[in-house]
Amino acid sequence: MRAIGHFINGGEISGSGRAADVLLPMTGEVQAQVALADAAQVDAAVAAAKAAQPAWAATNPQKRARVLIRFLELVHRDYDELAELLAREHGKTIPDAKGDIQRGLEVVEFAIGIPHLLKGEFTGDAGPGIDMYSMRQPLGVVAGITPFNFPAMIPLWKAAPAIACGNAFILKPSERDPGVPMRLAELFAEAGLPDGIFNVVNGDKEAVDAILDHPDIMAVGFVGSTPIAQYIYSRGTAAGKRVQCFGGAKNHMIVMPDADLDQAVDALIGAGYGSAGERCMAISVAVPVGEATADALVEKLVPRVESLKIGPSTDPDVDYGPLVTPQALERVKGYVQTGVDEGADLVVDGRGFSLQGYENGYYMGGCLFDRVTRDMTIYKEEIFGPVLSIARAKDYEDALDLPSSHEYGNGVAIYTRDGDAARDFANRVNVGMVGINVPIPVPLAYHTFGGWKRSAFGDLNQHGPDSIRFYTKTKTITSRWPSGVKEGAEFSIPTMR
């Protein structure tokens, strides 16, 4: 059986002590064992990073960018291999796995512009003989704690800007699908990244706490559930670190009476059930405005949900594959039963789905609820599975209020032909990322990604300009040369008068 250790100081090292099974979601088999790090192994990774970081920071930004360019070339060379590995460990389809990798690479492409992104400000003649300028400098050793649902994209969202800025990076990926992060580490090394600049420490809460408590780690980024995001933010900031944490979501899609219903249904099917609903930007609540719109939407959705093709990740024709673990499958089924118990109308029930030849895999058919209300658990909490809820709104203001008043504020979408309504919605909705006739409003790499309310903790978002701000500190220099110096001591505070 394949054993997965850690990647520290330029190479893989074996684990010691505890380990966890890496499952094959398609079949329920154990396909590998991954080491679970303790504090000593986190210390070893930090020591390697701390030793290597000063020389990397002293490397000019253009040379750092060239390493990222070579890394891009290598990932494209091994694209199919990486996608297959990702699909086997996570359960998502291979086309979806390729999308996972590609959205990560787009942030690498953004980070290649680091010579421009690091440029500071300059003011000549700010005062008599005085020039002022600023520069951005790396923090030192930084870390990322990333989730199972995007094992390529989110590690690259964290690592690429951090490394480009001159930091050394320690990644603690999910122990459920660690293969791709380990392979990315190997490709960084092959691209010429110095030993110790990118390290992977596999593990669970013990490794997380060691990262949060380590005095030599200056910043931590996290993506996962809201309770853990809040825990990491509180513990990390208490230790004096810069921390950004992104948590849960309950993404709504408003369907206005004038919307193209066929287009809206296509969007809901893809955004609600793609990747078995295991996306932080999945649409999990459809909000049709008016009873007529709701009835028409349900009529179109039911046959589409019933005809979803579910199968193994390696089948190129399936819509989505299995969930990641048996615990995830049972958790989602439990939410569906809770919805029934609380009075929601379960229009399509996919809990009984079974796939011949894959009976032990973690498969679930699509579920569709209608007449879901604000007080129901399935509306309030993130299900993270192939379950779509319809919450009917009596009018536009009611529809606007649903996502605005929800405790999560990650993403939202509106489908309409009315430009005034779309503009008003974008301005007023209390959510961090908005799609207008776009079901999954994930910004491109040169904009920032981040939700509001209990979907995010911290002042700066992921990728885009905020990532450069997060992974650097600003130094401002005030300069005056002897020709501009007056004789005699000055006892008042300097001013520009």
C-alpha positions in Angstrom: 0.0 0.0 0.0 1.2 3.5 -0.9 2.6 5.4 2.1 2.5 9.2 2.0 4.9 11.1 4.3 5.8 14.8 4.4 7.7 17.0 2.0 10.4 18.9 4.0 13.5 20.7 2.8 13.3 19.6 -0.8 12.3 15.9 -0.4 9.8 13.5 1.0 10.4 12.1 4.4 8.5 9.2 6.0 6.1 9.7 8.9 6.6 8.5 12.4 3.8 7.2 14.6 0.3 8.1 13.7 -1.2 7.6 10.2 -4.7 7.9 8.5 -6.3 6.0 5.7 -6.7 7.7 2.3 -9.8 6.2 0.8 -10.9 5.6 -2.7 -14.4 7.2 -2.7 -15.4 5.3 -5.9 -15.2 1.9 -4.2 -14.8 2.5 -0.5 -11.3 0.8 -0.5 -8.2 2.1 1.3 -5.8 3.2 -1.3 -3.0 4.7 0.8 -1.9 5.8 4.3 -0.8 9.3 5.1 1.4 10.2 8.0 0.0 12.6 10.6 2.6 15.0 11.8 3.4 15.9 15.4 4.9 19.1 16.7 8.4 17.9 16.1 7.8 17.4 12.4 6.2 20.8 12.2 9.3 22.2 13.9 11.5 20.5 11.3 9.5 22.1 8.5 9.7 25.5 10.1 13.4 25.2 10.7 14.0 24.3 7.0 11.8 27.2 5.9 13.4 29.7 8.2 16.9 28.7 7.1 16.0 29.0 3.4 13.9 32.1 3.4 16.4 34.9 3.7 18.3 33.9 0.5 15.0 33.5 -1.3 13.8 36.9 -0.2 17.1 38.3 -1.5 16.5 36.7 -4.9 15.2 39.4 -7.2 11.4 39.2 -8.0 12.0 38.5 -11.7 14.0 35.3 -10.9 11.4 34.2 -8.4 8.8 34.7 -11.2 10.9 32.5 -13.5 10.6 29.6 -11.1 6.8 30.0 -11.2 6.9 30.0 -15.0 8.8 26.8 -15.0 6.4 25.3 -12.4 3.5 26.2 -14.8 5.2 24.3 -17.6 5.7 21.2 -15.5 2.1 21.2 -14.2 0.8 21.4 -17.8 3.2 18.5 -18.7 1.7 16.3 -15.9 -1.9 17.7 -16.2 -3.6 14.4 -16.9 -1.7 12.5 -14.2 -2.5 15.2 -11.6 -6.2 15.3 -12.5 -6.5 11.5 -12.3 -4.8 11.5 -8.9 -7.0 14.2 -7.6 -10.2 12.5 -8.9 -9.2 9.2 -7.3 -8.6 10.7 -3.9 -11.4 13.3 -3.8 -14.1 11.6 -5.9 -14.8 14.5 -8.3 -14.9 13.8 -12.0 -11.7 14.1 -14.0 -13.0 17.2 -16.0 -13.9 18.8 -12.6 -10.4 17.9 -11.3 -8.9 19.6 -14.3 -10.9 22.7 -13.4 -9.6 22.5 -9.9 -6.0 22.5 -11.1 -6.6 25.2 -13.7 -8.2 27.7 -11.3 -5.1 27.2 -9.1 -2.8 27.8 -12.0 -4.5 31.1 -12.8 -3.3 32.4 -9.5 0.2 31.2 -10.3 -0.1 33.1 -13.5 -1.1 36.2 -11.6 1.8 35.8 -9.2 4.3 35.7 -12.1 3.6 39.5 -12.3 5.3 39.9 -8.9 8.0 42.4 -10.2 5.1 44.8 -10.9 3.0 43.8 -7.9 5.7 44.6 -5.4 6.4 48.1 -6.7 6.1 50.6 -3.9 5.4 54.4 -4.0 7.8 57.3 -4.4 7.4 61.0 -3.8 10.4 63.2 -4.8 10.9 66.5 -3.1 8.3 65.7 -0.4 10.1 68.4 1.7 13.3 70.5 1.4 15.8 68.0 0.0 13.5 65.1 1.2 12.4 62.1 -0.9 10.0 59.5 0.5 9.4 56.0 -0.8 7.9 52.7 0.3 8.8 49.0 -0.3 7.0 45.7 0.3 9.0 43.1 2.0 8.2 39.4 2.8 6.9 38.3 6.3 9.3 35.3 6.5 7.8 31.9 7.1 4.0 31.6 6.4 1.6 28.7 6.4 -1.6 27.5 4.7 -4.2 25.1 6.0 -6.4 23.9 3.2 -9.5 21.8 2.7 -10.3 18.5 1.0 -12.6 19.9 -1.6 -10.0 21.7 -3.7 -6.7 19.9 -3.1 -4.9 21.7 -6.0 -6.7 25.1 -6.3 -6.6 26.4 -2.8 -3.0 25.3 -1.9 -1.9 27.2 -5.0 -4.1 30.2 -4.1 -2.2 30.3 -0.8 1.3 29.3 -1.9 1.9 31.1 -5.2 1.5 34.7 -3.9 3.4 33.8 -0.7 6.4 32.4 -2.5 6.4 35.1 -5.2 6.6 37.7 -2.4 9.8 36.1 -1.1 8.3 34.1 1.8 8.9 30.4 2.7 5.6 28.4 2.8 4.4 25.5 4.9 1.3 23.7 3.6 -0.9 21.6 5.8 -3.4 20.1 3.3 -6.4 17.9 4.1 -5.4 14.4 5.2 -8.3 13.0 3.1 -6.6 13.7 -0.3 -2.9 14.6 0.2 -1.6 13.1 -3.0 -1.8 16.2 -5.2 -0.3 18.6 -2.7 2.7 16.3 -2.4 3.0 16.1 -6.1 2.9 19.9 -6.4 5.8 20.1 -3.9 7.8 17.8 -6.2 7.0 19.9 -9.2 8.1 23.1 -7.3 11.4 21.4 -6.6 11.8 20.3 -10.2 11.1 23.9 -11.3 14.1 25.1 -9.3 12.5 26.4 -6.1 15.2 26.2 -3.4 14.9 23.5 -0.8 12.9 24.6 2.2 10.8 27.2 0.5 7.8 25.0 -0.1 7.1 22.3 2.5 4.1 20.0 3.0 3.3 18.7 6.5 0.4 16.2 6.5 -1.7 15.9 9.6 -4.7 16.7 11.7 -5.5 19.0 14.6 -2.2 18.3 16.2 -0.3 19.6 13.2 -2.7 22.6 13.0 -2.2 23.6 16.6 1.6 23.3 16.2 1.4 25.7 13.3 -0.8 28.1 15.1 1.5 28.1 18.2 4.8 28.2 16.4 6.6 31.5 17.1 8.5 31.5 13.8 5.3 31.3 11.6 4.3 34.9 10.8 1.0 34.4 9.0 -1.6 31.6 8.5 -4.3 31.3 5.8 -7.2 28.8 6.1 -10.2 27.6 4.2 -12.8 25.2 5.7 -15.8 25.2 8.0 -16.8 28.3 10.0 -16.3 26.8 13.5 -12.8 25.8 12.6 -12.1 29.1 10.8 -13.2 30.9 13.9 -11.0 28.7 16.1 -7.9 29.1 13.8 -8.5 32.9 13.6 -8.8 33.3 17.4 -5.9 31.1 18.3 -3.6 32.4 15.5 -4.3 36.1 16.2 -3.8 35.5 20.0 -0.4 34.2 19.1 0.4 37.5 17.3 0.0 36.1 13.7 -1.5 37.7 10.7 -4.5 35.4 9.9 -7.1 35.1 7.1 -9.8 32.4 7.5 -12.6 31.5 5.1 -15.5 29.5 6.4 -18.9 28.1 5.5 -21.4 29.3 3.0 -25.1 29.2 2.1 -25.2 30.5 -1.5 -28.5 31.7 -2.9 -29.6 32.1 -6.5 -32.4 34.6 -7.1 -34.6 33.7 -10.1 -36.6 36.7 -11.1 -39.9 36.4 -13.0 -38.3 37.7 -16.2 -35.4 35.3 -16.1 -34.7 32.8 -18.9 -35.9 29.7 -16.9 -34.0 27.2 -19.1 -30.8 29.1 -18.5 -31.5 29.4 -14.8 -32.2 25.6 -14.5 -28.9 24.8 -16.3 -27.1 27.1 -13.9 -28.8 25.5 -10.8 -28.1 22.0 -11.9 -24.4 22.7 -12.6 -23.8 24.9 -9.6 -25.9 22.9 -7.1 -24.9 19.4 -8.0 -21.5 19.7 -9.6 -18.7 18.0 -7.5 -21.6 16.4 -5.5 -22.2 19.8 -4.0 -18.9 19.8 -2.2 -17.9 23.3 -3.1 -17.9 26.4 -0.9 -19.4 28.3 -3.8 -22.1 25.7 -4.6 -25.6 27.1 -5.0 -27.6 25.4 -2.3 -30.7 27.6 -2.2 -32.8 28.7 -5.2 -35.0 31.7 -4.6 -37.8 32.0 -7.2 -39.7 35.3 -7.0 -43.4 34.8 -7.0 -45.5 31.6 -6.9 -45.8 31.3 -10.7 -42.0 31.5 -11.1 -41.5 28.9 -8.4 -44.0 26.5 -9.8 -42.5 26.8 -13.3 -38.9 26.4 -11.9 -39.8 23.2 -9.9 -41.5 21.7 -13.0 -38.3 22.2 -15.0 -35.9 21.1 -12.2 -37.5 17.8 -11.1 -36.8 15.9 -14.3 -33.3 17.3 -14.5 -32.5 16.3 -11.0 -34.0 12.8 -11.5 -31.9 12.3 -14.6 -28.5 13.3 -13.1 -25.9 10.7 -14.1 -23.8 9.7 -11.0 -20.9 7.3 -11.3 -17.2 6.7 -10.7 -14.8 9.6 -11.1 -13.1 8.0 -14.1 -16.3 7.8 -16.2 -16.1 10.8 -18.6 -19.9 10.9 -19.0 -21.0 11.3 -15.4 -22.3 14.6 -14.0 -20.7 14.0 -10.6 -19.0 11.3 -8.6 -19.1 10.1 -5.0 -18.7 12.1 -1.8 -15.3 12.1 -0.2 -15.9 9.8 2.8 -18.6 7.6 4.3 -19.0 10.1 7.1 -19.7 12.8 4.6 -22.3 10.7 2.9 -24.1 9.9 6.2 -23.9 13.5 7.3 -25.7 14.7 4.1 -28.3 11.9 4.4 -28.9 13.1 7.9 -29.6 16.6 6.7 -32.1 15.3 4.2 -34.0 13.5 6.9 -33.9 16.6 9.1 -35.5 18.6 6.3 -38.3 16.0 6.0 -38.8 16.0 9.7 -39.0 19.8 9.8 -41.7 19.9 7.1 -39.9 20.7 3.9 -41.3 19.1 0.7 -38.7 16.5 -0.5 -39.6 16.5 -4.2 -36.7 14.3 -5.3 -35.1 11.9 -2.9 -31.7 10.6 -4.0 -30.8 8.8 -0.8 -31.5 5.3 -2.1 -29.1 5.6 -5.0 -26.8 2.6 -5.5 -24.4 2.0 -8.4 -24.0 -1.6 -9.6 -20.4 -2.7 -9.2 -19.7 0.2 -6.8 -22.0 -0.6 -4.0 -19.4 0.3 -1.4 -18.7 3.7 -2.9 -20.0 6.9 -1.3 -22.6 7.8 -3.9 -25.8 9.8 -3.4 -28.4 10.8 -5.9 -29.5 14.4 -6.2 -32.1 15.7 -3.7 -34.5 18.6 -4.3 -36.5 20.3 -1.5 -39.3 22.7 -2.1 -41.0 25.2 0.3 -38.0 25.5 2.5 -38.3 28.2 5.1 -35.9 30.4 7.0 -36.3 28.6 10.3 -35.4 25.1 8.9 -32.0 23.5 9.6 -31.4 22.7 6.0 -31.8 26.4 5.2 -29.6 27.7 8.0 -26.7 25.2 7.8 -24.3 24.3 5.1 -25.1 20.7 3.8 -22.1 20.3 1.5 -23.8 17.6 -0.6 -26.0 17.2 -3.7 -29.0 18.8 -2.1 -30.8 21.9 -3.5 -33.4 23.8 -1.5 -36.1 26.0 -3.0 -37.1 28.9 -0.7 -40.0 30.8 -2.4 -40.0 34.6 -2.1 -43.1 36.6 -2.4 -41.4 39.6 -4.1 -38.1 41.1 -4.9 -37.5 42.7 -1.5 -38.2 39.3 0.2 -35.7 37.6 -2.2 -33.1 40.3 -1.5 -33.5 39.9 2.2 -32.9 36.1 2.3 -29.2 36.1 1.4 -28.7 39.5 3.1 -29.9 38.4 6.5 -28.4 34.9 6.4 -25.4 34.5 8.8 -23.2 33.4 5.9 -22.2 35.8 3.1 -20.0 34.0 0.7 -21.6 34.1 -2.7 -25.0 34.9 -4.3 -26.4 35.1 -7.9 -29.3 36.7 -9.6 -30.9 35.6 -12.9 -32.8 38.3 -14.6 -33.1 40.2 -17.9 -33.7 43.5 -16.0 -30.5 45.6 -15.8 -31.9 47.9 -13.2 -32.9 45.0 -10.9 -29.4 43.4 -11.3 -27.7 46.7 -10.5 -29.8 47.3 -7.5 -29.3 43.8 -6.3 -25.5 44.0 -6.7 -25.4 47.2 -4.7 -27.7 46.3 -1.9 -27.1 42.6 -1.2 -25.1 41.9 2.0 -22.8 39.2 0.4 -19.2 39.4 -0.6 -19.3 37.9 -4.1 -22.2 38.5 -6.5 -23.0 36.8 -9.9 -25.3 38.4 -12.4 -26.5 35.6 -14.7 -23.4 33.8 -13.5 -24.1 30.9 -11.0 -20.7 30.5 -9.4 -19.3 34.0 -9.0 -15.6 33.1 -8.3 -13.5 36.1 -9.3 -10.6 35.7 -11.6 -7.1 35.6 -10.2 -6.4 39.3 -10.5 -9.4 40.2 -8.4 -9.8 39.1 -4.8 -11.9 36.2 -3.5 -13.7 36.5 -0.1 -17.0 36.4 1.6 -18.6 38.5 4.3 -20.1 37.8 7.8 -19.4 34.4 9.1 -18.0 33.2 5.9 -14.7 35.1 6.5 -12.5 36.2 9.4 -9.7 38.7 8.8 -9.3 41.9 6.9 -7.8 40.7 3.6 -9.1 38.3 1.0 -7.5 35.6 -1.1 -5.6 36.1 -4.4 -5.6 39.3 -6.3 -4.0 42.5 -4.8 -5.1 41.5 -1.3 -2.8 38.4 -1.4 0.2 40.6 -2.0 -0.8 42.8 0.9 -1.4 39.8 3.2 2.0 38.2 2.5 4.1 41.4 2.8 4.7 44.2 5.2 5.3 47.8 4.1 8.4 49.8 4.9 8.4 53.5 4.3 11.7 55.5 4.0 12.2 59.2 4.4 15.5 60.3 2.9 17.5 63.5 3.0 21.1 63.9 1.9 23.6 66.4 3.4 23.0 69.2 1.0 19.5 69.6 2.3 20.4 69.5 6.0 20.2 72.8 8.0 22.8 73.4 10.7 21.7 73.1 14.3 19.5 70.6 16.2 15.7 70.6 15.5 13.5 69.9 18.6 10.1 70.2 17.1 8.4 67.4 15.2 9.3 67.5 11.4 6.6 69.0 9.2 6.3 70.0 5.6 5.8 73.8 6.4 
